[in-house]
Amino acid sequence: MSNVELSPNKSESKKFNWFLLVLLVLPLIVTAKIQFFCYPMITNGELGKACYSEPTLSQVIQDPHTHGNTLYKLASDPKSDESLLRDLSSKLDFPRVDYDPIILQTKLLDNKNTPSDVLLTIADNLISQNSLEENQQENLAKGQNTPEILLLKLIELNNEYVISQISQRPKLSRQTIEILWNKRNSNSTSNIYVLSGIASQENTPKEILEKLADRGDCTIDKKLDLNPTVEEKLGSKKAQDITNKVKKCGVTVGCDPQHGQNVGWGFLGGLGIMGLVLTIGSGGLLAPLAIGAGALAGVATTAAANFLSKCP
């Protein structure tokens, strides 16, 4: 029998069929890589190094098979850059496995690399849903990427601790300082902390600095004394007066009134017990001696306690 040779048309047809097959199989291979090699149900939320290449990572973020835990870990990872975090925040509503967009947003809020505009968008969203937790407010109040417009929104939530933390941030704007000043609460335990924060701000207006200087509070005066704008705004004489007041605020060793009184009463109690032991042990014979010694010790200890409890 003679060998049957394929015609050129049949040969080209076979090549074309193989080409179509490759086109059909290639997407399946790529999908399989994402779903199996980068699939969180297998990796417990951890992605392999191969999954972090682009565009694979973007596909993982968008893939409906991706588990919520994977997204949360990406959002919490301090190595995640701004681009990745922004990508995560832009796809909050994409469907995924066991996924809660509120959790993803809170993870993004806690990441120090999350851009300011993303923080603002997420915080606005959570505030509108009454879902911005107190610890998240505190983190935002301290966060270096928190924009000042978001700080103003946090102040309006009236959390005293959060307000006090905001007051301690460096270089607040005059608008924010004036809002903090108007928000001060004389009945709040954090009021002095807020006022001392305002006293340290370079943008605090003259009229507020004057009112703070007139309070005569050591904590506030110390902050005013460190404020480089006080002399310019209040004058050199007023600035010197503040410095002199701060020098008088120094606390010497043993200047705690309660501590001094506690020490005195402790000594007195101990001497009383010793006198009682002597009296019982001697059958009452040493009672006069014990009483006399106790009286002298009491006078001396009381005087020492009063001395320790006095502050300059």
C-alpha positions as CSV (number, residue, x, y, z in Angstrom):
1,M,0.0,0.0,0.0
2,S,1.2,3.5,-0.7
3,N,1.5,6.0,2.0
4,V,-1.4,8.5,2.0
5,E,-0.1,12.0,2.4
6,L,-2.3,14.7,4.0
7,S,-3.3,17.4,1.7
8,P,-2.2,21.0,2.6
9,N,-5.8,21.9,3.4
10,K,-6.1,19.1,6.0
11,S,-2.8,19.9,7.6
12,E,-3.7,23.5,8.0
13,S,-7.1,22.5,9.4
14,K,-5.4,20.4,12.1
15,K,-3.2,23.3,13.1
16,F,-6.2,25.6,13.3
17,N,-8.0,23.0,15.5
18,W,-5.0,22.9,17.8
19,F,-4.9,26.6,18.0
20,L,-8.6,26.8,18.9
21,L,-8.0,24.1,21.6
22,V,-5.2,26.2,23.1
23,L,-7.3,29.3,23.1
24,L,-10.1,27.4,24.9
25,V,-7.8,25.7,27.4
26,L,-5.6,28.7,28.3
27,P,-8.3,30.6,30.2
28,L,-9.1,27.4,32.1
29,I,-5.4,27.0,33.1
30,V,-5.3,30.6,34.3
31,T,-8.5,30.2,36.2
32,A,-7.3,27.0,37.7
33,K,-4.1,28.7,38.9
34,I,-6.2,31.4,40.7
35,Q,-8.8,29.0,42.1
36,F,-6.4,26.2,43.2
37,F,-2.9,27.7,43.7
38,C,-4.3,30.9,45.1
39,Y,-7.5,29.5,46.6
40,P,-7.9,30.5,50.2
41,M,-9.9,27.4,51.2
42,I,-6.7,25.4,50.6
43,T,-4.2,28.0,51.8
44,N,-6.3,29.1,54.9
45,G,-6.4,32.6,53.6
46,E,-2.6,32.8,52.9
47,L,-1.6,33.5,49.3
48,G,1.6,32.0,47.8
49,K,4.2,34.3,46.3
50,A,3.0,33.5,42.8
51,C,-0.3,35.0,43.6
52,Y,1.1,38.4,44.3
53,S,2.2,39.1,40.8
54,E,0.1,41.3,38.6
55,P,-2.5,40.9,37.1
56,T,-3.0,37.7,39.3
57,L,-3.5,39.6,42.5
58,S,-6.1,41.9,41.0
59,Q,-7.9,38.8,39.7
60,V,-7.8,37.2,43.1
61,I,-9.3,40.4,44.7
62,Q,-12.2,40.3,42.1
63,D,-12.7,36.6,41.9
64,P,-16.0,35.5,43.5
65,H,-14.3,32.3,44.6
66,T,-11.9,34.3,46.8
67,H,-12.5,33.8,50.5
68,G,-13.1,36.8,52.8
69,N,-10.2,35.8,55.0
70,T,-7.8,36.4,52.1
71,L,-9.1,39.9,51.6
72,Y,-8.9,40.7,55.3
73,K,-5.3,39.5,55.5
74,L,-4.4,41.6,52.5
75,A,-6.0,44.6,54.0
76,S,-4.2,44.0,57.4
77,D,-0.8,43.2,56.0
78,P,1.6,46.1,56.7
79,K,3.5,45.2,53.5
80,S,0.4,45.9,51.4
81,D,1.1,49.1,49.5
82,E,-1.3,52.0,48.7
83,S,-2.1,50.7,45.3
84,L,-3.3,47.3,46.6
85,L,-5.2,48.9,49.5
86,R,-6.9,51.3,47.1
87,D,-7.8,48.4,44.9
88,L,-9.4,46.5,47.8
89,S,-11.4,49.6,48.8
90,S,-12.7,50.1,45.3
91,K,-14.2,46.6,45.1
92,L,-16.1,46.5,48.4
93,D,-19.3,45.3,46.9
94,F,-17.9,42.5,44.8
95,P,-19.4,39.1,45.9
96,R,-17.0,36.7,47.5
97,V,-17.0,33.6,49.7
98,D,-17.8,34.2,53.4
99,Y,-17.2,37.9,53.0
100,D,-18.4,41.0,55.0
101,P,-17.6,44.4,53.5
102,I,-17.8,46.0,57.0
103,I,-14.9,43.8,58.2
104,L,-12.8,44.6,55.2
105,Q,-13.3,48.3,55.7
106,T,-12.3,48.1,59.4
107,K,-9.1,46.2,58.4
108,L,-8.3,49.0,55.9
109,L,-8.9,51.6,58.6
110,D,-6.3,50.0,60.8
111,N,-3.6,49.7,58.1
112,K,-1.1,52.6,58.4
113,N,-0.5,52.5,54.6
114,T,-4.1,53.2,53.7
115,P,-4.3,56.5,51.8
116,S,-6.0,59.5,53.4
117,D,-8.8,59.7,50.8
118,V,-9.6,56.0,51.3
119,L,-9.7,56.5,55.1
120,L,-12.1,59.4,54.6
121,T,-14.4,57.5,52.3
122,I,-14.5,54.4,54.5
123,A,-15.0,56.4,57.7
124,D,-17.8,58.4,56.2
125,N,-19.5,55.2,55.1
126,L,-19.1,53.6,58.6
127,I,-20.3,56.7,60.4
128,S,-23.4,56.8,58.2
129,Q,-24.1,53.3,59.3
130,N,-23.3,53.9,62.9
131,S,-20.6,51.2,62.5
132,L,-17.4,53.1,63.4
133,E,-16.3,51.5,66.6
134,E,-14.7,53.5,69.5
135,N,-11.3,51.8,69.0
136,Q,-11.4,52.7,65.3
137,Q,-12.1,56.3,66.2
138,E,-9.1,56.2,68.6
139,N,-6.8,54.8,65.9
140,L,-7.9,57.4,63.4
141,A,-7.4,60.2,66.0
142,K,-3.7,59.0,66.3
143,G,-3.1,57.9,62.7
144,Q,-0.6,59.8,60.7
145,N,-2.6,59.5,57.4
146,T,-5.9,60.7,58.9
147,P,-6.8,63.9,57.0
148,E,-7.9,66.9,59.1
149,I,-11.4,66.9,57.6
150,L,-11.9,63.5,59.1
151,L,-10.6,64.7,62.4
152,L,-13.4,67.3,62.4
153,K,-15.9,64.5,61.8
154,L,-14.5,62.5,64.7
155,I,-14.8,65.6,67.0
156,E,-18.5,65.8,66.2
157,L,-18.9,62.2,67.5
158,N,-18.3,63.7,71.0
159,N,-16.0,60.9,72.3
160,E,-14.0,62.7,75.1
161,Y,-10.9,60.4,74.8
162,V,-10.8,60.8,71.0
163,I,-11.1,64.6,71.3
164,S,-8.2,64.6,73.8
165,Q,-6.1,62.5,71.4
166,I,-6.8,64.9,68.5
167,S,-5.8,67.9,70.6
168,Q,-2.3,66.3,71.0
169,R,-1.7,66.0,67.3
170,P,1.0,68.4,65.9
171,K,0.2,71.3,63.7
172,L,-3.6,71.4,63.8
173,S,-5.2,74.1,61.8
174,R,-6.8,77.2,63.4
175,Q,-10.2,75.9,62.5
176,T,-9.7,72.6,64.2
177,I,-8.2,74.3,67.3
178,E,-11.2,76.7,67.6
179,I,-13.6,73.8,67.3
180,L,-11.7,71.9,70.0
181,W,-11.8,75.1,72.2
182,N,-15.6,75.4,71.7
183,K,-16.0,71.7,72.5
184,R,-14.1,71.9,75.8
185,N,-16.1,70.6,78.8
186,S,-15.1,71.9,82.2
187,N,-16.8,68.9,83.9
188,S,-14.8,66.4,81.9
189,T,-11.7,64.7,83.4
190,S,-10.0,65.1,80.0
191,N,-10.6,68.9,79.9
192,I,-7.1,69.8,81.1
193,Y,-5.6,67.4,78.6
194,V,-7.5,69.0,75.8
195,L,-6.5,72.5,76.9
196,S,-2.9,71.6,77.3
197,G,-3.0,70.2,73.7
198,I,-4.4,73.5,72.5
199,A,-1.8,75.4,74.4
200,S,1.0,73.5,72.5
201,Q,-0.4,74.3,69.1
202,E,1.5,76.9,67.0
203,N,-1.8,77.9,65.2
204,T,-3.7,78.7,68.4
205,P,-5.0,82.3,68.1
206,K,-3.8,85.0,70.5
207,E,-7.2,85.3,72.3
208,I,-7.2,81.6,73.3
209,L,-3.6,81.7,74.4
210,E,-4.4,84.6,76.7
211,K,-7.3,82.8,78.3
212,L,-5.1,79.7,78.8
213,A,-2.3,81.8,80.4
214,D,-4.8,83.3,82.8
215,R,-5.9,80.0,84.1
216,G,-2.8,79.5,86.2
217,D,-2.6,75.8,85.7
218,C,0.8,74.1,85.8
219,T,0.0,71.5,83.1
220,I,-1.2,74.2,80.7
221,D,1.6,76.6,81.6
222,K,4.2,74.0,80.8
223,K,2.8,73.6,77.3
224,L,2.6,77.3,76.8
225,D,6.2,77.7,77.8
226,L,7.2,75.2,75.0
227,N,5.0,76.9,72.4
228,P,7.4,78.9,70.1
229,T,4.6,81.4,69.1
230,V,3.7,82.5,72.6
231,E,6.3,85.3,72.8
232,E,5.3,86.7,69.4
233,K,1.5,86.6,70.2
234,L,1.5,87.5,73.9
235,G,4.7,89.6,74.2
236,S,8.0,88.9,75.9
237,K,6.7,90.0,79.4
238,K,3.8,87.6,79.4
239,A,6.0,84.8,78.0
240,Q,8.5,85.4,80.9
241,D,5.7,85.4,83.4
242,I,4.7,82.0,82.1
243,T,8.2,80.7,82.3
244,N,8.5,81.9,86.0
245,K,5.2,80.2,86.8
246,V,6.5,77.0,85.3
247,K,9.6,77.1,87.5
248,K,7.4,77.4,90.6
249,C,5.4,74.3,89.4
250,G,8.4,72.0,90.1
251,V,7.4,69.2,92.4
252,T,10.0,68.2,95.0
253,V,10.6,64.7,96.4
254,G,8.1,63.8,99.1
255,C,5.7,66.6,98.0
256,D,2.7,64.3,97.5
257,P,0.3,65.2,100.4
258,Q,-1.5,61.9,100.4
259,H,1.8,60.0,100.3
260,G,3.2,61.9,103.3
261,Q,0.1,61.4,105.4
262,N,0.0,57.7,104.5
263,V,3.7,57.3,105.6
264,G,2.9,59.1,108.9
265,W,-0.1,57.0,109.8
266,G,1.8,53.8,108.9
267,F,4.6,54.6,111.3
268,L,2.1,55.6,114.0
269,G,0.1,52.3,113.6
270,G,3.3,50.3,113.8
271,L,4.4,52.0,117.0
272,G,1.0,51.4,118.5
273,I,1.2,47.7,117.8
274,M,4.7,47.5,119.4
275,G,3.4,49.3,122.5
276,L,0.6,46.9,122.8
277,V,2.9,43.9,122.6
278,L,5.2,45.4,125.3
279,T,2.2,46.0,127.6
280,I,0.9,42.4,127.2
281,G,4.3,40.8,127.4
282,S,5.2,42.5,130.6
283,G,1.9,41.8,132.3
284,G,1.0,45.5,132.4
285,L,4.2,46.5,134.2
286,L,5.5,48.4,131.2
287,A,2.2,50.0,130.3
288,P,3.1,53.6,131.6
289,L,6.4,53.4,129.7
290,A,4.6,52.2,126.5
291,I,2.0,54.8,126.7
292,G,4.5,57.6,127.2
293,A,6.7,56.4,124.4
294,G,3.7,56.0,122.2
295,A,2.6,59.6,122.9
296,L,6.0,61.0,122.1
297,A,6.2,58.9,118.9
298,G,2.8,60.0,117.9
299,V,3.7,63.7,118.2
300,A,6.9,63.2,116.3
301,T,5.3,61.1,113.5
302,T,2.4,63.5,113.1
303,A,4.9,66.4,112.7
304,A,6.8,64.3,110.1
305,A,3.7,63.5,108.2
306,N,2.6,67.1,108.1
307,F,6.1,68.1,106.8
308,L,6.0,65.4,104.1
309,S,2.6,66.5,103.0
310,K,3.5,70.1,102.4
311,C,4.3,71.3,98.9
312,P,6.3,74.4,98.1
